[in-house]
Amino acid sequence: MRRFCWIAVFLMAFAFFGCFGNQAQEWYETAELEEIQNSHDHARQLYQKILDKYPQSEYAQKAKDRLAAMDKKKAQTGAG
């Protein structure tokens, strides 16, 4: 019975902390979807938010790369 209680506590803790996912990753994935949906302004805001709030995360460099690619595309085509 004691073992069952510890397993239950572990599973509840895992589920609880699993709800607090990686915010930078969530914003990055959302920004990617915004790009696909041609909502470039919102994508830019999300990428910039990653750079501002999580500059040391693995998603910061990805966000920086996406912003650079979007700027290049905008310069070439005049589109967002």
N, C-alpha and C positions, 0 to 999 in steps of 0.2 A: 504494500500500500504506500509506503514511504517513497519507494522508487517511482511509482505512478505519479505521486504529487510533484516530485522533482521534474519529471518529464513534462507534466502539465505546466508547471511554472516556466520551464525553459521554452516550451512552445508558445506560451502567451507572450513572453518577453520577446521572442524572435518575431512574432506577428506584430507586436507593438512597435518595435524599432524598425521593422520592415516597412511600416507606413511612412517613415521619415526617410524617403529615398534621397537620392542625390539630386538636389535642386538644380545644380548646373547641368546635369544630364537631362533632366526634364525640360528645362528651358531650351537646351540645344535641340532636342528632338522636336519640340514645339516649333522652334524657329525653322527647322528644316521643312516641316509641314507648311508653315506659313509661306515659305519660298515657293513650294510646289503649287500653292493656291494663289500665287502672285500677290500675296500680301507682304510686299517687300519692306514697307515701312515698319510693320510690326516685327518682322524677322530681324531687321536691324536693331530695333529696340531690345529684343531678347538677347541677341548676340552681345550688344553693348552692356547689358545688365550682367551677363556672365563675366565679362572683362572687369566690370566695376566691383562686383561682389565676390567673385571667385578667381582672382587673377593668377593664382598658383595651381588651379585645377587643370586636369588634363583637357577639359573642355574649353579653357581659355584660349589655347593655341588654335584649336579647331574653329572657335568663334572668330578669332582674328583672321584666320585663313578665309573663312566664308565672307567676312566683311570685305576683305581685299578682292575676292573673286566677284562679289556683287558690285564693288566700285569699278572694277575693270569692265565688267559687262555694261554697266551704266555709261561709262565713258565711250565704249564702242558703239552702243546702240541707242543711247539716250533713254533707255528703259531702266526701271528700278532694279 
